Every structure is written in structure tokens, then in C-alpha cells.
């Protein structure tokens, strides 16, 4: 479970992007929706431990992301929209490191590189890759091990058809294992029927819609509305 308690965050020291956010996210898929600039990616980065709250507590399965880092991050996988990877490491070195950290055999690294369509370029450094290839490296890393909490920021963007199908199959497998998946996306339809709930942000506060409408048309109407406008 992901839990925020009175989380505040600002990039400037004032004008809070998140202002005393209290939030609990349980297993199932949560769609994080809203217009550009409302704070979705910031919220996701705090969940991932990339950004530290100015105040309040962000926890993963009861472990504080900043005072109990190893335990909090053990079962956490994050696929960001803009992958920030060391430019001089080769792809195979990055994947090998993830295998060691998650106590998986080297053969698992070879499997995920093939699955991501990267086996032919695995000796290249990250800086030699296109943005789409870089995103597939981060995705391949997320496929290693058995994460229970998965954070996906625009997971289908810049992906080819085969990779999109692999992502959707992976998500189905995770949901069957009772994982908690948070997805930031403007491509709502591929995820609409899989989602358990939706969260949007208004004036630094989170608003949760749980449960979502059962009827497909009503569900899609709500999700598309949340995706394009702030909550009134």
C-alpha cells in the first residue's frame, strides 16, 4: 500500500504543488489523471522516492521512503516518462545491476532485454539510444523480479505495438497477483476497464474516485473528463 500523510511539496519554497495531501492507494490499478501541470508527475515522483516531501510522510507498505529506504523500495518499480539513466553505462550493465539488486540470475536480464527488443543493442551506452529505446531499458528493468507496487508514467508513449502488447500483458499478470499499479496517462482507453479507481489533483489536493462506474460508457466519460480538466 502507498500512504501519504500531510505531504507538502513545492519547487520554489512557496506555491505548493501538493498541499497537505493525505492519500492511501491499495492493490489494483489507480489512474492518476488531470490536465498538464496539475501535479501528477510530482505526486508520482514522491511515490517513487525521486522527490522528497517538504513535510509530511510518504510510505510504501508502512516503510518511510526516506528513513527506511531499503525496505520501502524493495518491492517498488518505477517507469518514468523521461528516463534519467547514467549516460556512460551500457544497457547490459544497467540490467545486470538490477538483477543483482533484486537477486535474480543473469539469465533473467537476457530474457527481459530480448522481450524489450534490446538484445541487438545491449552493448551500447545509454547516450547512444533513442528516447524510445531508453524508455524500453527502464521498462525491462521493471520486468526483473516481482515488484508489488508499480508506478508507470505514460507507459505506452513512444512504444511500438509489440512492446505495448507486452506492457498490457505484464499489467494483467501483476493485477492477477494483487499488485498495486499507479498509471499516469493521457491514453485512457487501454486502461479504463482495468482500473479500480482514479485520482486527480485540484489546488494541491488529491481527490479519489473509488469505485469507478461499472458501466463502460459512464466510466469512460468520467475518466476522460478527469483527464482534461481540474475538478470543479
TORKOL-4160 file (C-alpha; in steps of 0.2 Angstrom, whole numbers, padded with zeros to 4 digits, m for minus):
232
<pt num="1" X="0000" Y="0000" Z="0000"/>
<pt num="2" X="0005" Y="0018" Z="m0003"/>
<pt num="3" X="0001" Y="0031" Z="0010"/>
<pt num="4" X="0004" Y="0049" Z="0011"/>
<pt num="5" X="0001" Y="0059" Z="0027"/>
<pt num="6" X="0000" Y="0078" Z="0026"/>
<pt num="7" X="0013" Y="0078" Z="0012"/>
<pt num="8" X="0018" Y="0095" Z="0006"/>
<pt num="9" X="0029" Y="0099" Z="m0009"/>
<pt num="10" X="0035" Y="0115" Z="m0018"/>
<pt num="11" X="0048" Y="0118" Z="m0031"/>
<pt num="12" X="0050" Y="0136" Z="m0026"/>
<pt num="13" X="0048" Y="0136" Z="m0007"/>
<pt num="14" X="0030" Y="0143" Z="m0009"/>
<pt num="15" X="0015" Y="0140" Z="m0021"/>
<pt num="16" X="0014" Y="0122" Z="m0016"/>
<pt num="17" X="0011" Y="0109" Z="m0030"/>
<pt num="18" X="0005" Y="0097" Z="m0016"/>
<pt num="19" X="m0003" Y="0104" Z="0000"/>
<pt num="20" X="m0006" Y="0093" Z="0015"/>
<pt num="21" X="m0010" Y="0078" Z="0004"/>
<pt num="22" X="m0017" Y="0063" Z="0013"/>
<pt num="23" X="m0019" Y="0048" Z="0002"/>
<pt num="24" X="m0020" Y="0029" Z="0003"/>
<pt num="25" X="m0018" Y="0018" Z="m0013"/>
<pt num="26" X="m0022" Y="m0001" Z="m0011"/>
<pt num="27" X="m0019" Y="m0015" Z="m0023"/>
<pt num="28" X="m0027" Y="m0014" Z="m0040"/>
<pt num="29" X="m0025" Y="m0001" Z="m0054"/>
<pt num="30" X="m0026" Y="0018" Z="m0050"/>
<pt num="31" X="m0027" Y="0030" Z="m0064"/>
<pt num="32" X="m0019" Y="0047" Z="m0059"/>
<pt num="33" X="m0027" Y="0059" Z="m0071"/>
<pt num="34" X="m0028" Y="0078" Z="m0074"/>
<pt num="35" X="m0023" Y="0092" Z="m0085"/>
<pt num="36" X="m0004" Y="0096" Z="m0088"/>
<pt num="37" X="0004" Y="0105" Z="m0074"/>
<pt num="38" X="m0009" Y="0099" Z="m0060"/>
<pt num="39" X="0005" Y="0089" Z="m0051"/>
<pt num="40" X="0003" Y="0071" Z="m0057"/>
<pt num="41" X="0021" Y="0068" Z="m0061"/>
<pt num="42" X="0026" Y="0076" Z="m0045"/>
<pt num="43" X="0015" Y="0065" Z="m0035"/>
<pt num="44" X="0022" Y="0050" Z="m0044"/>
<pt num="45" X="0040" Y="0055" Z="m0041"/>
<pt num="46" X="0036" Y="0057" Z="m0022"/>
<pt num="47" X="0029" Y="0039" Z="m0023"/>
<pt num="48" X="0044" Y="0033" Z="m0031"/>
<pt num="49" X="0056" Y="0042" Z="m0019"/>
<pt num="50" X="0064" Y="0053" Z="m0033"/>
<pt num="51" X="0057" Y="0069" Z="m0024"/>
<pt num="52" X="0057" Y="0071" Z="m0006"/>
<pt num="53" X="0042" Y="0080" Z="0003"/>
<pt num="54" X="0045" Y="0096" Z="0011"/>
<pt num="55" X="0035" Y="0090" Z="0025"/>
<pt num="56" X="0024" Y="0075" Z="0029"/>
<pt num="57" X="0027" Y="0057" Z="0027"/>
<pt num="58" X="0027" Y="0046" Z="0011"/>
<pt num="59" X="0026" Y="0027" Z="0015"/>
<pt num="60" X="0027" Y="0011" Z="0005"/>
<pt num="61" X="0020" Y="m0004" Z="0015"/>
<pt num="62" X="0022" Y="0005" Z="0031"/>
<pt num="63" X="0040" Y="0010" Z="0027"/>
<pt num="64" X="0045" Y="0028" Z="0026"/>
<pt num="65" X="0053" Y="0031" Z="0009"/>
<pt num="66" X="0067" Y="0042" Z="0016"/>
<pt num="67" X="0071" Y="0035" Z="0033"/>
<pt num="68" X="0068" Y="0017" Z="0029"/>
<pt num="69" X="0073" Y="0017" Z="0011"/>
<pt num="70" X="0079" Y="m0001" Z="0008"/>
<pt num="71" X="0063" Y="m0009" Z="0014"/>
<pt num="72" X="0052" Y="0004" Z="0006"/>
<pt num="73" X="0060" Y="0002" Z="m0011"/>
<pt num="74" X="0062" Y="m0017" Z="m0011"/>
<pt num="75" X="0046" Y="m0021" Z="m0020"/>
<pt num="76" X="0044" Y="m0005" Z="m0029"/>
<pt num="77" X="0046" Y="m0002" Z="m0048"/>
<pt num="78" X="0046" Y="0015" Z="m0057"/>
<pt num="79" X="0045" Y="0018" Z="m0076"/>
<pt num="80" X="0046" Y="0037" Z="m0078"/>
<pt num="81" X="0041" Y="0046" Z="m0094"/>
<pt num="82" X="0058" Y="0054" Z="m0095"/>
<pt num="83" X="0071" Y="0040" Z="m0091"/>
<pt num="84" X="0086" Y="0048" Z="m0081"/>
<pt num="85" X="0099" Y="0035" Z="m0083"/>
<pt num="86" X="0118" Y="0036" Z="m0082"/>
<pt num="87" X="0124" Y="0041" Z="m0099"/>
<pt num="88" X="0140" Y="0030" Z="m0099"/>
<pt num="89" X="0134" Y="0013" Z="m0094"/>
<pt num="90" X="0129" Y="0000" Z="m0107"/>
<pt num="91" X="0112" Y="m0007" Z="m0107"/>
<pt num="92" X="0118" Y="m0024" Z="m0102"/>
<pt num="93" X="0127" Y="m0016" Z="m0087"/>
<pt num="94" X="0111" Y="m0007" Z="m0081"/>
<pt num="95" X="0101" Y="m0023" Z="m0082"/>
<pt num="96" X="0114" Y="m0034" Z="m0074"/>
<pt num="97" X="0115" Y="m0021" Z="m0059"/>
<pt num="98" X="0096" Y="m0023" Z="m0057"/>
<pt num="99" X="0097" Y="m0042" Z="m0057"/>
<pt num="100" X="0110" Y="m0041" Z="m0043"/>
<pt num="101" X="0100" Y="m0029" Z="m0033"/>
<pt num="102" X="0084" Y="m0040" Z="m0035"/>
<pt num="103" X="0093" Y="m0056" Z="m0033"/>
<pt num="104" X="0089" Y="m0063" Z="m0050"/>
<pt num="105" X="0101" Y="m0073" Z="m0061"/>
<pt num="106" X="0110" Y="m0065" Z="m0076"/>
<pt num="107" X="0099" Y="m0076" Z="m0087"/>
<pt num="108" X="0084" Y="m0065" Z="m0082"/>
<pt num="109" X="0092" Y="m0050" Z="m0088"/>
<pt num="110" X="0095" Y="m0058" Z="m0105"/>
<pt num="111" X="0076" Y="m0063" Z="m0106"/>
<pt num="112" X="0070" Y="m0045" Z="m0102"/>
<pt num="113" X="0082" Y="m0037" Z="m0115"/>
<pt num="114" X="0075" Y="m0049" Z="m0128"/>
<pt num="115" X="0057" Y="m0046" Z="m0123"/>
<pt num="116" X="0060" Y="m0027" Z="m0124"/>
<pt num="117" X="0068" Y="m0029" Z="m0141"/>
<pt num="118" X="0085" Y="m0023" Z="m0135"/>
<pt num="119" X="0096" Y="m0038" Z="m0136"/>
<pt num="120" X="0105" Y="m0032" Z="m0153"/>
<pt num="121" X="0110" Y="m0015" Z="m0145"/>
<pt num="122" X="0113" Y="m0021" Z="m0127"/>
<pt num="123" X="0132" Y="m0016" Z="m0129"/>
<pt num="124" X="0128" Y="0002" Z="m0132"/>
<pt num="125" X="0129" Y="0015" Z="m0119"/>
<pt num="126" X="0113" Y="0024" Z="m0114"/>
<pt num="127" X="0118" Y="0040" Z="m0123"/>
<pt num="128" X="0118" Y="0031" Z="m0140"/>
<pt num="129" X="0100" Y="0026" Z="m0138"/>
<pt num="130" X="0084" Y="0035" Z="m0145"/>
<pt num="131" X="0071" Y="0040" Z="m0132"/>
<pt num="132" X="0060" Y="0026" Z="m0136"/>
<pt num="133" X="0075" Y="0014" Z="m0133"/>
<pt num="134" X="0079" Y="0022" Z="m0116"/>
<pt num="135" X="0061" Y="0020" Z="m0111"/>
<pt num="136" X="0062" Y="0002" Z="m0115"/>
<pt num="137" X="0078" Y="0000" Z="m0105"/>
<pt num="138" X="0068" Y="0006" Z="m0089"/>
<pt num="139" X="0054" Y="m0005" Z="m0093"/>
<pt num="140" X="0065" Y="m0020" Z="m0095"/>
<pt num="141" X="0072" Y="m0016" Z="m0078"/>
<pt num="142" X="0054" Y="m0016" Z="m0071"/>
<pt num="143" X="0051" Y="m0033" Z="m0078"/>
<pt num="144" X="0065" Y="m0040" Z="m0067"/>
<pt num="145" X="0060" Y="m0048" Z="m0050"/>
<pt num="146" X="0042" Y="m0047" Z="m0043"/>
<pt num="147" X="0038" Y="m0029" Z="m0038"/>
<pt num="148" X="0022" Y="m0027" Z="m0029"/>
<pt num="149" X="0020" Y="m0008" Z="m0032"/>
<pt num="150" X="0022" Y="m0002" Z="m0049"/>
<pt num="151" X="0022" Y="0016" Z="m0055"/>
<pt num="152" X="0020" Y="0020" Z="m0073"/>
<pt num="153" X="0021" Y="0037" Z="m0081"/>
<pt num="154" X="0014" Y="0037" Z="m0098"/>
<pt num="155" X="0019" Y="0019" Z="m0101"/>
<pt num="156" X="0013" Y="0017" Z="m0119"/>
<pt num="157" X="0021" Y="0033" Z="m0125"/>
<pt num="158" X="0035" Y="0030" Z="m0139"/>
<pt num="159" X="0032" Y="0011" Z="m0138"/>
<pt num="160" X="0029" Y="0001" Z="m0153"/>
<pt num="161" X="0014" Y="m0011" Z="m0155"/>
<pt num="162" X="0024" Y="m0027" Z="m0149"/>
<pt num="163" X="0030" Y="m0018" Z="m0133"/>
<pt num="164" X="0013" Y="m0011" Z="m0130"/>
<pt num="165" X="0006" Y="m0028" Z="m0130"/>
<pt num="166" X="0020" Y="m0034" Z="m0118"/>
<pt num="167" X="0016" Y="m0020" Z="m0106"/>
<pt num="168" X="m0003" Y="m0024" Z="m0106"/>
<pt num="169" X="0001" Y="m0042" Z="m0103"/>
<pt num="170" X="0013" Y="m0038" Z="m0089"/>
<pt num="171" X="0000" Y="m0027" Z="m0081"/>
<pt num="172" X="m0013" Y="m0041" Z="m0082"/>
<pt num="173" X="m0001" Y="m0053" Z="m0073"/>
<pt num="174" X="0003" Y="m0040" Z="m0060"/>
<pt num="175" X="m0016" Y="m0037" Z="m0056"/>
<pt num="176" X="m0019" Y="m0056" Z="m0055"/>
<pt num="177" X="m0005" Y="m0056" Z="m0042"/>
<pt num="178" X="m0014" Y="m0042" Z="m0032"/>
<pt num="179" X="m0001" Y="m0029" Z="m0036"/>
<pt num="180" X="m0004" Y="m0010" Z="m0034"/>
<pt num="181" X="m0002" Y="m0001" Z="m0050"/>
<pt num="182" X="m0002" Y="0018" Z="m0052"/>
<pt num="183" X="m0003" Y="0024" Z="m0070"/>
<pt num="184" X="m0001" Y="0042" Z="m0076"/>
<pt num="185" X="m0008" Y="0043" Z="m0094"/>
<pt num="186" X="m0017" Y="0053" Z="m0107"/>
<pt num="187" X="m0021" Y="0037" Z="m0116"/>
<pt num="188" X="m0035" Y="0032" Z="m0105"/>
<pt num="189" X="m0045" Y="0019" Z="m0115"/>
<pt num="190" X="m0032" Y="0005" Z="m0114"/>
<pt num="191" X="m0033" Y="0006" Z="m0095"/>
<pt num="192" X="m0051" Y="0011" Z="m0092"/>
<pt num="193" X="m0058" Y="m0006" Z="m0089"/>
<pt num="194" X="m0043" Y="m0012" Z="m0079"/>
<pt num="195" X="m0044" Y="0002" Z="m0067"/>
<pt num="196" X="m0051" Y="0001" Z="m0049"/>
<pt num="197" X="m0051" Y="0019" Z="m0045"/>
<pt num="198" X="m0045" Y="0036" Z="m0051"/>
<pt num="199" X="m0036" Y="0050" Z="m0043"/>
<pt num="200" X="m0035" Y="0068" Z="m0048"/>
<pt num="201" X="m0027" Y="0084" Z="m0041"/>
<pt num="202" X="m0035" Y="0101" Z="m0038"/>
<pt num="203" X="m0026" Y="0115" Z="m0030"/>
<pt num="204" X="m0013" Y="0104" Z="m0022"/>
<pt num="205" X="m0026" Y="0092" Z="m0015"/>
<pt num="206" X="m0030" Y="0074" Z="m0021"/>
<pt num="207" X="m0047" Y="0069" Z="m0025"/>
<pt num="208" X="m0051" Y="0050" Z="m0026"/>
<pt num="209" X="m0065" Y="0042" Z="m0036"/>
<pt num="210" X="m0067" Y="0024" Z="m0029"/>
<pt num="211" X="m0076" Y="0014" Z="m0035"/>
<pt num="212" X="m0077" Y="0019" Z="m0054"/>
<pt num="213" X="m0094" Y="0017" Z="m0063"/>
<pt num="214" X="m0097" Y="m0001" Z="m0068"/>
<pt num="215" X="m0105" Y="0004" Z="m0085"/>
<pt num="216" X="m0091" Y="0006" Z="m0098"/>
<pt num="217" X="m0099" Y="0022" Z="m0106"/>
<pt num="218" X="m0101" Y="0031" Z="m0089"/>
<pt num="219" X="m0083" Y="0026" Z="m0084"/>
<pt num="220" X="m0075" Y="0032" Z="m0100"/>
<pt num="221" X="m0085" Y="0049" Z="m0099"/>
<pt num="222" X="m0079" Y="0051" Z="m0081"/>
<pt num="223" X="m0061" Y="0047" Z="m0084"/>
<pt num="224" X="m0060" Y="0057" Z="m0100"/>
<pt num="225" X="m0067" Y="0072" Z="m0090"/>
<pt num="226" X="m0055" Y="0070" Z="m0076"/>
<pt num="227" X="m0040" Y="0069" Z="m0089"/>
<pt num="228" X="m0044" Y="0085" Z="m0097"/>
<pt num="229" X="m0050" Y="0097" Z="m0083"/>
<pt num="230" X="m0047" Y="0101" Z="m0065"/>
<pt num="231" X="m0061" Y="0095" Z="m0053"/>
<pt num="232" X="m0074" Y="0109" Z="m0050"/>
